[in-house]
């Protein structure tokens, strides 16, 4: 009876652990290598975001270009060669694949490796690596498996102690 109660308690705790939780900020690290070395991080929940007719813009992003940090607006577009990336106020107007899915007012940024070239300057060539920094957080299903494993181990240890403490009868 006690073990049944323990398993029911473990099941209740595991089911509570899988309840929906508010979404955390999605952070993406962008690293461009080619003519120059450029990197920046986009926090999709914290930055000012403007939808545009041909894409959208994240305002006031810290951008590192060849080890020099500056603040710039980053534009994601789908108009130039089916997509691209623009660091506004710089020479980096880059064409390539679309780097997001969904509408301009609610985009989903893509991670992966992409090739970008200069839209107006053919000499600009970059390899872009977009990394989803939020991907390392375990999903609720993983937490459920971890907690279930801990509860099963605890039950096994408790049972061993109970068997070891029973007096031997002859």
C-alpha positions, 0 to 999 in steps of 0.5 A: 500500500505504501509503495502504491501511495509513493508511485501515485505521489511521484506521478502527481509530481511528474504531471505538475512538472509538465504543466505549460510554463511561460515561454522564455526569451529566444536568443540567437547568436549570429556570427558572420565570417568572410571579408570581416568578422561580425557577431551579434545576439538577438533576444527576440523578447527584449529588443525593440522590433519593427515590422516593415513591408519587406521584413523587420528590424531589431533596433539598437543591437550590440554588433561586434565588427572586427573586435569593435563594438557598435550599436546598430539596427539589424534588418531581416528581409525577404525581398533581396534574392529571396532573403537577406540581412542588413546592418543598417548604417553600414556597408553590410547589405547582404543578400541570401536565403530568408533567415526567418519564417512566418509573417513580418509582425511575428517572425520565427528566426531560423538557425543554421548555416547560410551563405550571404553576398553583398546586395550592391557590393559583389565583393562582400561574401560571408558565411553566417552561422545562426545559433539558437542559444535557447536550445539547451534548455530541457523540454518538459518531457525531459524533466518528466523522465529525469524526475521519474528516474529520481523517484524510482531510484528513491523508491528502490533505495527505500525498499532496500533499507526496509528489507535490510532492517527486517529481522531475520526469522528462523 
